[in-house]
Amino acid sequence: MGYYTSLIQRKFKDVVGKRYESVLREYGEFLLSEEEMVVPEIHSILLPLDIFVKEIPPSLYEVLSAYEGARVSLVYITDAQVYSVISEVLSAGAGEEFMRKKEEYGHVLLNQVSGELAAAGIESTQRMFTGHKGEDIEKLASSHDLVALAKSYGSEKTEHYPISPLAIRIAQRLKKPTILF
């Protein structure tokens, strides 16, 4: 073993020493700091849902189950701006019908995901409200340790855009660890 160590040291002598500063300068934004290398403790997880989140992959449940004792907060948000546009353009009755259908779908989705989480041994809570999806998720994230965000959150994924613009914006603005699934 000593021979190989000596060979490696002779072969790569001073390679790191000479280039360290230039590598650090050029790639510093990609290198993790000591603070970033510490794995944070996760006690609460935010999982936002909406009409565009069709299903959650089983692999996400496996990842979330690794955080023992963590509670998942399921949040279904109906876009208030869409509701107001429908109410103003069509009628108040059409707006109410829109809200009724969205709430109905939201309850079904929340119950389905909650059941799947329970089957994976993960505790969860449910919450549904009308608001602004991006802003409200950013506010709610401040009281959670981790955010699990669907790539299709806020709008459909397309062939050219595998992640919705809203999901990208939320992921970029959050100061919390985020899982995009």
VEXVO-701715 format. One record per atom (N, C-alpha, C): residue in one letter; x, y, z. Coordinates in steps of 0.1 Angstrom, whole numbers, plus 2048, in hexadecimal, padded with zeros to 3 digits. Each point is the difference from the previous one (the first is absolute). Layout:
N
aXYZ
...
This chain:
181
m8087F4800
m7F880C800
m80980D800
g80B7FF807
g80980C801
g8058037F2
y8037F67F8
y8058037F2
y7F68087F8
y7F47FC800
y7F58077F8
y7FE80E805
t80080280D
t7FF80E806
t80C8087FB
s80C7FB801
s80C8077FC
s7FF8047F1
l7FC7F67F7
l7FE8027F2
l7F680B7FD
i7F5800807
i7F580A7FE
i80580E804
q80780080B
q80580D805
q80B8067F6
r8087F87FA
r80A8057F7
r7FA8047F3
k7F67F87FB
k7F98037F4
k7F880D800
f7FA80380B
f7F780B801
f80580B80A
k80D800801
k80780A809
k7FD80E7FC
d7FB808809
d7FD80E7FE
d7F68047F6
v7F87F67FB
v7F68027F6
v7F5809807
v7FB7FB80C
v7F6807807
v80580E805
g80C800805
g80580D806
g80180B7F5
k8037FD7F4
k80280A7F6
k7F28057FB
r7F77F77FF
r7F38037FA
r7F5803809
y8027FE80D
y7F680180A
y7F980E7FF
e80780B800
e7FB80D800
e7F88037F4
s8047FB7F4
s7F98037F4
s7F37F77FF
v8017F4805
v7F47F8801
v7F680680A
l80480480B
l7F880680A
l7F980D7FA
r8088087F9
r7FA80C7FA
r7F67FD7F5
e8037F77F7
e7F87FD7F5
e7F37F7804
y8027F7809
y7F57F7804
y7FA80280E
g80480B806
g7FC80380E
g7F17FF802
e7F88057F6
e7F17FF802
e7FB7F2800
f8077F77FB
f7FC7F27FF
f8057F780B
l80A805808
l8057F880B
l7F880380C
l7FE7F6808
l7F880180C
l80980580B
s7FA809808
s80780580C
s7FE7F680B
e80780280B
e7FE7F680B
e7F2801806
e7FA80B800
e7F2802805
e7F77F87F7
e8028007F3
e7F77FA7F6
e8027F0801
m80B7FC804
m8037F1801
m7F97FA80C
v7FC807809
v7F97FB80C
v7F17FD7FC
v7FC7F3802
v7F37FC7FD
v7F680680B
p7F78087FC
p7F780680A
p7F67F6805
e7FB80280D
e7F67F7805
e7F38047FB
i7F87F77FC
i7F38027F9
i7F57FB80A
h7F8809804
h7F47FD809
h7F38027F9
s80080A7F7
s7F38037F9
s8038027F1
i7F77FB7F8
i8028007F1
i7F38067FA
l8028097F7
l7F48067F9
l7FF7FA7F3
l7F47FB7FD
l7FD7FA7F3
l7F48067F9
p80380B7F8
p7F58077FA
p7FA7F87F4
l7F28007FF
l7F97F97F5
l7F780A7F9
d7FD7FD7F4
d7F68087F8
d7FB7F77F5
i7F88067F8
i7F97F97F5
i80A7F97F6
f80C8067FF
f80A7FB7F6
f8087F4806
v8007FE80D
v8077F5806
v7F77F37FF
k8037F87F6
k7F77F57FD
k8037F480A
e80D7FD801
e8037F5809
e80E802806
i8037FA80B
i80D801806
i8077F37FF
p80C8007FB
p8087F47FE
p8037F980D
p7FF7F2800
p8037F980D
p80E803805
s80A8037F7
s80D803805
s80080D809
l7F78097FF
l7FF80B809
l7FD7FC80E
y7F67F6801
y7FC7FB80D
y80C7F9806
e8087F97F8
e80C7F9806
e80A80B806
v80280B7F8
v80980A805
v7FA80780D
l7F4803800
l7FA80680B
l7FF7F780D
s7FF7F37FD
s8007F780C
s80E7FF806
a80A8057FA
a80E7FF806
a80180B80B
y7F780A800
y80080A80B
y7F77FB80B
e8057F8809
e7F87FA80A
e7FA80B809
g7F37FE803
g7FA80A809
g7FB80D7F9
a8048017F4
a7FC80D7F9
a7F17FF7FC
r7F980B801
r7F28017FD
r7FF8087F3
v7F87FB7F6
v7FE8067F4
v7F3809800
s80180C7FC
s7F48097FF
s7FC8007F1
l7F57FB7FD
l7FA8007F3
l7F880D7FF
v8038087F5
v7F980C7FE
v7FA8007F2
y7F38027FE
y7FA8027F3
y7FC80E7FF
i8058077F6
i7FD80F7FE
i7F98017F3
t7F4807801
t7F98047F4
t80380E7FD
d8048037F3
d80480D7FD
d7F580B801
a802809808
a7F680B803
a7FE8097F3
q80B8027F9
q7FF8087F4
q7F77FA7F5
v8027F37FE
v7F77F97F7
v7F2801804
y7FD7FE80D
y7F3801805
y7FA80E7FD
s80780A803
s7FB80E7FE
s7FD8037F1
v8097FB7F8
v7FE8027F1
v7F37F97FC
i7FE7F3804
i7F47F97FC
i7F4807805
s80080580D
s7F5807806
s7FD80D7F9
e80A8077FC
e7FE80D7F9
e7FB7FE7F1
v8077F77F9
v7FD7FF7F2
v7F37F87FD
l7FF7F5807
l7F47F87FE
l7F4804809
s8017FC80C
s7F680480A
s8057FB80E
a7F980680A
a8037FB80E
a7FD7F1801
g7F57FC7FA
g7FC7F2801
g80B7F77FA
a8058047F4
a80B7F87FA
a80C800809
g80380B807
g80B800809
g7FE7F680B
e7F4800806
e7FD7F780B
e8007F17FB
e7FC7FE7F4
e8007F27FA
e80F7FC7FE
f8088097FC
f80F7FD7FE
f8067FD80E
m7FD80780A
m8057FE80D
m7FB7F2806
r7F47FD7FE
r7FA7F4805
r8077F47F9
k8028017F3
k8077F57F9
k80F7FE805
k80780C801
k80E7FF805
k8017FB80E
e7F7804809
e8007FB80D
e7FD7F1801
e7F77FC7F7
e7FC7F17FF
e80D7F87FC
y8068057F5
y80C7F97FB
y80B80180B
g80280B807
g80A80280A
g7FE7F680C
h7F47FE804
h7FD7F680B
h8047F27FB
v7FC7FD7F4
v8047F27FB
v80F7FF800
l80780A7FA
l80E7FF7FF
l8077FF80E
l7FC809809
l80680080D
l7FD7F3807
n7F47FA7FF
n7FE7F3807
n8087F57F9
q8018007F3
q8087F67F9
q80F801805
v80680C7FF
v80E801804
v8027FD80F
s7F7804808
s8017FE80E
s7FF7F1803
g7F87F87F9
g7FF7F2801
g80D7F97FC
e8068057F5
e80D7FB7FB
e80B80280A
l80080C806
l80A80480A
l7FE7F780C
a7F47FD805
a7FD7F880B
a8057F17FD
a7FE7FC7F4
a8047F27FC
a80F7FF801
a80780C7FD
a80F800801
a80580280E
g7F680280A
g80480280E
g80480F803
i7FA8097F8
i80380E802
i7F4807805
e80180880B
e7F5808805
e7FE80C7F7
s7F38047FE
s7FD80C7F8
s7F5808805
t7FF80C7FD
t7F5809802
t7FB8067F3
q7F48047FF
q7FA8057F4
q7FB80E802
r8028087F6
r7FB80E800
r7FC8047F2
m7F58077FF
m7FB8057F3
m7FC80E801
f8048097F6
f7FB80E800
f8028067F3
t7FB80C7FE
t8018077F4
t80A80B802
g8098027F7
g80A80A801
g8098017F4
h80C806802
h8098027F5
h80B7F5802
k8007F67F6
k8097F4802
k80E803803
g8078087F9
g80E803802
g80380780D
e7F980A802
e80280880D
e7FD7F880C
d7F47F9800
d7FC7F980C
d80A7F4803
i8057FA7F5
i8097F5803
i80D805806
e80580C7FB
e80C806806
e7FD80380F
k7F5805803
k7FC80480E
k7FF7F3809
l7F97F67FA
l7FF7F4808
l80D7F8802
a8098027F6
a80D7F9801
a80880580C
s7FE80C804
s80880580B
s7FE7F980D
s7F57F9801
s7FE7F880D
s8027F17FE
h8067FC7F5
h8047F27FE
h80F7FF7FD
d8057F4802
d80E7FD7FE
d8037FC7F2
l7F67FB7F8
l8037FB7F3
l7F38027F8
v8028027F3
v7F58027F7
v8017F57F5
a7F67F87FD
a7FF7F77F5
a7F78057F6
l8058057F5
l7F88077F6
l8007F87F2
a7F47FF7FB
a7FE7F97F3
a8058097F5
k8067F97F6
k8058087F4
k7F48067F9
s7F47FA801
s7F58067F9
s7F7809809
y80580480C
y7F8809808
y7FE80D7FA
g7F48047FF
g7FC80D7FA
g7FC8007F2
s8067F77F8
s7FC7FE7F2
s8057F37FA
e7FB7FC7F5
e8047F47FA
e80E8007FB
k8067F4801
k80E7FE7FA
k7FE7FE7F1
t8098057F8
t7FF7FE7F2
t80D7F97FB
e8007FC7F4
e80C7FA7FA
e80C809801
h7FE80D7FE
h80B809800
h80380580D
y7F77FF80A
y80280680D
y7FC7F580A
p80A7F8805
p7FD7F5809
p7FC80480E
i80280D803
i7FD80680D
i7F880C7FE
s7F5802807
s7F780B7FE
s80780D805
p7FD80B7FA
p80780D803
p7FE80380F
l7F47FD805
l7FD80380E
l8097F880A
a8017F37FC
a8097F7808
a80E805800
i8058047F5
i80E8067FF
i80180C809
r7F68097FF
r80180D807
r8007FD80F
i7F77F7805
i7FF7FC80E
i80D7FA805
a8057F67F8
a80D7FA804
a80C809801
q80080A7F7
q80B80A800
q7FF80980C
r7F4804804
r7FE80980B
r8017FA80E
l7FD7F3801
l8007FA80D
l80E800806
k80180280D
k80D7FF807
k8017F3807
k7F67F77FE
k7FF7F3806
k8057F57F7
p8047F5805
p8027F47F7
p7F47FD7F8
t8017FD7F3
t7F47FD7F8
t8037F47F8
i7F57F87FF
i8017F47F7
i7F68037F5
l8057FF7F4
l7F78017F4
l7FE7F27FB
f7F37FC7FF
f7FD7F37FB
f7F78017F4
